[in-house]
Amino acid sequence: PIAAPVREKREKRGKRAAAEPQETDTEVVVIHVLARQPGGFPGDALLKIFQACDVRHGEMDIFHRHEQEKGQGPLQFSVANVTRPGTFDIGTMDQLHLPGLSFFLRLPGPSRPLEAFDCMLETARVVVRNLDGELQDESHSVFTTQTAEHCRQRIREFVHRNSRARRSQLMRSTAGTCSRSPAACESRPSTR
């Protein structure tokens, strides 16, 4: 009898905590592009597409696209090889044939996450159109218009959760820094 109310309070507290954004809240949006041909994507052709789309080989031996030209500004998205360990040997890229690519956008990250997602999706579509590939979602199901909208909604929700968390964190960090408490300001008579 006594345990039930305690359990209910804990459950309510747990639900409230789950609804509150965490400082470590992260999200990764993934699009796979798989080659339809058994030979895979020719590495030299991928390099040309990546160069045209300003996707550059970099950290962790994978490709990255930044918000500004020539690899400047915040990271928009990255591209990994679907075969382990997921890296690209840039020195032998022109000799490689790859079965597929994994495009991924990590949040928080880009300053304009929806724009970064659309850029990632368009780059993936360029590979599909030019090299006979197939778009798939993170669970390897066919990537549809509805899937794209679902990804955009996930990004919007992430941004909303984290903007709430930042506001809440800002409020906590500035609490007590005011020389007068709001209550003291309200109780003071008006001087008008």
C-alpha positions in Angstrom: 0.0 0.0 0.0 2.7 2.5 0.9 5.0 1.4 -1.9 2.4 2.2 -4.6 2.4 6.0 -4.1 6.2 6.0 -3.8 6.4 4.1 -7.1 3.9 6.5 -8.8 5.9 9.5 -7.6 9.1 7.9 -9.0 7.4 7.1 -12.3 6.1 10.7 -12.6 9.6 12.0 -11.7 11.1 9.7 -14.3 8.7 10.7 -17.0 9.4 14.4 -16.2 13.1 13.8 -16.4 12.8 12.0 -19.7 10.8 14.9 -21.1 13.4 17.4 -20.1 16.3 17.7 -22.6 19.7 16.4 -21.4 22.9 18.3 -22.0 24.2 15.2 -23.8 21.2 15.0 -26.1 22.5 14.0 -29.5 21.0 12.7 -32.7 22.4 11.2 -35.8 20.5 11.2 -39.1 21.7 8.6 -41.6 21.2 8.0 -45.3 22.7 5.0 -47.0 23.5 4.9 -50.7 24.1 1.4 -52.1 25.3 0.6 -55.6 22.9 -1.3 -57.7 25.7 -2.8 -59.8 27.7 -5.7 -58.3 30.9 -3.9 -59.1 30.0 -1.0 -56.8 30.7 2.7 -57.1 34.0 3.5 -58.9 36.2 5.5 -56.5 37.4 7.9 -59.2 33.8 8.8 -60.1 32.9 9.3 -56.4 35.9 11.6 -56.0 34.6 13.7 -59.0 31.1 14.0 -57.5 32.5 14.8 -54.0 34.8 17.5 -55.5 31.8 19.0 -57.4 29.7 19.0 -54.2 32.6 20.4 -52.0 32.8 17.2 -50.0 36.4 16.8 -48.8 38.5 14.0 -47.4 39.5 14.8 -43.9 39.4 13.7 -40.3 39.1 10.0 -39.5 39.8 9.3 -43.2 36.2 10.0 -44.2 34.6 12.7 -46.3 33.0 15.9 -44.8 31.1 18.9 -46.1 31.2 22.1 -44.2 28.8 25.1 -44.2 31.2 27.3 -46.1 33.2 26.6 -49.2 36.6 25.0 -49.1 36.0 23.1 -45.9 35.4 26.2 -43.8 32.8 26.7 -41.0 30.8 24.2 -39.0 30.5 20.6 -40.3 27.3 19.9 -42.2 27.6 16.2 -42.7 30.0 13.4 -43.2 30.3 10.4 -45.6 31.7 7.0 -44.6 32.4 3.8 -46.5 29.8 1.1 -45.8 32.5 -1.5 -45.5 34.5 -1.7 -42.3 36.2 0.2 -40.9 34.3 2.9 -42.8 37.3 4.8 -44.0 38.6 5.8 -47.4 42.3 5.4 -48.5 42.6 8.6 -50.5 45.8 7.3 -52.1 44.0 4.4 -53.7 40.6 5.9 -54.1 40.8 5.8 -57.9 41.3 2.0 -57.8 38.5 1.3 -55.4 35.0 0.0 -56.1 32.7 0.6 -53.1 29.4 -1.2 -52.4 28.0 1.8 -50.7 28.2 5.0 -48.7 26.7 6.1 -45.4 25.9 9.8 -45.2 25.4 11.1 -41.7 24.5 14.3 -40.0 25.4 14.6 -36.3 23.3 16.9 -34.0 24.2 19.2 -32.4 26.5 20.3 -35.1 25.5 22.5 -38.1 24.3 26.0 -37.4 21.4 25.4 -39.8 20.5 21.7 -39.4 17.6 21.5 -41.8 19.6 23.1 -44.5 22.5 20.7 -43.7 20.1 17.7 -44.0 18.7 19.0 -47.4 22.3 19.4 -48.6 23.2 15.9 -47.4 20.1 14.4 -49.1 20.8 16.2 -52.4 24.4 15.1 -52.4 23.3 11.5 -51.8 20.8 11.9 -54.7 23.6 13.1 -57.0 25.5 9.9 -56.3 22.3 7.9 -56.9 21.6 9.6 -60.2 25.1 9.6 -61.6 26.3 6.2 -60.4 23.1 4.1 -60.4 22.6 3.8 -56.6 19.7 3.3 -54.3 18.8 5.5 -51.3 18.1 3.7 -48.0 17.2 4.9 -44.6 19.2 4.0 -41.4 17.4 0.7 -41.1 18.2 -0.1 -44.8 14.6 0.4 -46.0 13.8 2.3 -49.2 14.2 6.0 -48.6 11.0 7.8 -49.7 9.7 11.3 -49.7 7.9 10.4 -46.4 11.2 9.2 -45.0 12.8 12.5 -45.8 10.0 14.4 -44.1 10.3 12.1 -41.1 14.0 13.0 -40.9 13.2 16.7 -41.1 10.7 16.3 -38.3 13.3 14.6 -36.1 15.7 17.5 -36.7 13.0 20.1 -35.9 12.2 18.2 -32.6 15.9 18.0 -31.7 16.3 21.7 -32.3 13.2 22.5 -30.2 14.3 20.2 -27.4 17.8 21.7 -27.3 16.7 25.3 -27.6 14.5 24.6 -24.5 17.4 23.0 -22.8 19.7 26.0 -23.6 17.1 28.5 -22.3 16.7 26.4 -19.1 20.4 26.1 -18.6 20.8 29.9 -19.2 18.2 30.6 -16.6 19.9 28.3 -14.1 23.3 29.8 -14.8 22.1 33.4 -14.5 19.9 32.7 -11.4 21.3 34.7 -8.5 23.3 37.1 -10.6 20.6 39.8 -10.5 21.3 42.4 -7.8 17.6 42.6 -7.0 15.3 39.7 -7.0 12.2 39.8 -9.2 10.0 39.7 -6.1 11.7 42.8 -4.7 11.1 44.7 -7.9 7.5 43.8 -7.9 6.9 44.8 -4.3 8.4 48.3 -4.8 5.8 51.0 -5.3 5.6 52.5 -8.7 7.3 55.9 -9.2 5.1 57.1 -12.0 
